[in-house]
Amino acid sequence: MRVPQRVIWSEGMFMSPQHLQQLDRYHEGLLEARLSALSAYDWGVVSLEIDERALVAGQVRVQRFEGVLPDGLPIAFDGAHPEAPAVRPIEGYFAPTQRVLEVFLAVPAERDGSPVVAPSTVPTQGMRFFTAQRAVVDAAGGAQDVAVAFAQRHVTVLFGTESRDDFEAMKIAEIVRDGAGQLAVRAEFIPSIRRIGASSWLMGSLRRLLSLMAAKQNSLSEQRRQRDAATVEFTAADITRFLLLNAINSYLPVVNHLCERGDTPPEDAYLFLCQLAGALSTFASDAKFSPTTLPKFLYTELQTTFAELIERITVLLNLTVREQYIVVPLQSREDGLHFGKLDDERLVRGAQYVLSVRSQQPEQTAAEQIPQLSKIAAWSDVTSIVQSALPGVALQVTYRPPPEIPPRAGVLYFMLNQSGQFWRNVSGEQTISIYLPPPYDPANIKLELLAIPKPAAAQ
């Protein structure tokens, strides 16, 4: 921290330019001291744009920039601004064997006891500022404009292979060669930013994370037990699923806010994501997912920080809560036949099978008709059963499915009778066919075959 020294004013003193210069230094130092006391990260990029077309031509041109250098000097310019740095050709600085070329934005460092302003109207080597004369209107209404000399920042672009000893510099980009050998900005690199919106890669990663969280939330919500359309219930077996749903629901609005408001400081975003990762790690048994192993916040290595953190959250979201039942995939045909294979290795010890049906018919009507109209058998038997009007595997409606299956409003459940020759054929072939005629054809109903595996002790 630069400690500001107050200028002492006294009556009759001879005032020189140095007095006013030191007065400026005092106020600048005071502001810097106050800001650095409030935040350890009071510098960085606010917005940045690098000209992609110039890059294709082998040049680096910073088209737009807004930010603060580590020593507290604010910089803001666009392509037409007099402080915009000169275009730098890359040739000679990026060897064919070099993987990445670092790009820095720099201003000559301020040295105590040395002049910092060049009288020239063009940038001078080693000078922090150059002079610009502008006519200024009298704000109090005077008729005559007065020429005032302003200090323009001497901003320059430096490459990673160049010395930065005499500069205040900040890394803003990395240049790489793409698959075709063309120069391109490395999208994954995140400079030290004051707002997360300054990194398109970070914002894109947060939006993908939000989409994944929404999909997981929707999946868990659909698995809740529903007594009716307005009542949700759960058993002891559902506690893990509900706690996971609670964790996602708690942080889904936070991540959504981060995606909508790009002005959030990166440290705040990091803390929010760490809380989400910590909550999700509750459901991971592997010690490598312990909250103590989360990546540290490194302001000068934000790409590493956020890439590892978002990857950890993605892995934790993809960890599934072990279900107590298996959904047997069914392929439906327009003629009312549904085919499935019972070849899941978890079904080797046997299982209890439940057919869930969501139809457009009144619930009581469907409960009475479906057991009478359905034809269930192995693939090899279903054609003869349908043609000869044999019953096949019997169905029995149950208004309370087994506790392993979360009931949903508007869905009927039927138990499959696992006895008789037709079922033995299903079990032997490990195939199943379900036939339902209109009005229960595939266009009007949704079928799911659910299997509850028997535990090892039940063999």
Summary of the structure (lengths in Angstrom):
residues: 459
radius of gyration: 34.9
end to end distance: 73.4
largest distance: 120.6
contacts: 1270
relative contact order: 0.09
helix: 34%
strand: 27%
